[in-house]
Amino acid sequence: MKKLLIIGLAVSTIAFVNCKKTTTESSIKSDQIAMNDVSSLDVDKELDAIMAVIKSETECFFSRDYDCWKKNWVTEDHVALTWNVDDGTFEANIGWDAISKSTLKHFKEHPLGGVPS
């Protein structure tokens, strides 16, 4: 079960932590050009950066350090957190307010860290 929770956290982190909204036409155009030109992309460097975020978010979560954990998230309305439930289903929180509230509740209910038995 602990592995499933960590995998769920990792997938959520990868999928949503670095999502950013672009608000102007020029920034959208720049993003599209950058997305199309991957010749200068250092895949190993990007992978290392992604893995560092996943590791940090997971360590902060299990040590119940909210401020540290929060630093690994984009705190906006478009982010989502999903996790596996014991019965094989999953649940989700959409938007930073919901994620923050449920995580603070989880930290309060399970202060010692780890996955409750």
N, C-alpha and C positions, 0 to 999 in steps of 0.2 A: 504494500500500500504506500509506503514511504517513497518508493521509486516512482510510482504513478503520480504522486503529488509533486515530486521534483520535476518530472517530465512535463506535467501540466504547467507548472510555474515557468519552466524553461521555454515551452512553446509560447505561452502568453507573453513572456518577456521579449522573445525574438520577434513575435508578430506585431507587438504594439508599443514597445518601449521607445523606439526611435521614429515613430510616425510623426510627421509634422504637417501642419496645414500651410499651404501657400496662399497668400491673400491678394497678391497683385498679379496682373497679367505678365509683367516682366519677370517676376520670380517663377511663375509657372513655366514660362518659356525657357528660363535658365535651367530649371529642374528637368524639363524634357530633353534639352540638349545634353545635360550631364548624364541622364539616364541612358541616352543613346550612345554616348561615347565612353565605352568601358575599357578602351585600350590602355588607359593610364591607371586602371583600378588595380590596387595591390590586394589580391584576394586573401593572401595570408594575413596581412595587416588588418583587413576588415574582419576576418574570422576571429583573430585574436581579440579585437575590440568587442565583438559580439559576445564571445565567451567570457571576457572580463566582466561585462555587464551581468550576464547570467550568474556567474559565480558570486559577484558582489550582492546582487539582489537576493539570491538564495541564502547566503551567509547572514545577511542583515535580517532576513525574515526569520530564520531559525534562532537567531540570537535575540529576537524580539526588539530590535533597535529600529523604531519607526522612522526616525529622521534619516538614518543611513539607508533604510529600505526605500524611502520616498525619493531619494536622490537618483535612484535607478529608473524612475518613471517619468513619463511626460504627463503632467498633471492637468490634462484637458478633458473636455467632454467626449472626445471621440475614442478614448482608450477603453480597453476591455480586459477583464481578468476572468479566466475560466479555470475550472478545476474538476477533477474526478471525484465522484462520490463512492462510498463503499459498495453501493448496490450496482455499480457499473454505469450509472448515468453521469451526467455532468451538470454543473451549474455555472452561472456567469454573473458578473457585475459589469454594467456598462456605464462609463463616465467616471471621472476621477472622484467625485463626491461619494458615489456608491462604493467604489473600491476602497477609498480611505476609511470610510465608516465601517465597512465589514472587516477590514484588516485590523483596525483598532479594537473592534469587538473581539476578534479572534485572539489578538495578543492579550487582552484582558482575561478572556475565558481560559486560555492555555498559556500561562506566563512562563512556564519552564522550557518552552521550545519543543521542537519535534512534532511528531504526529500523535494526536491523542489515541489511546487504545480503546 
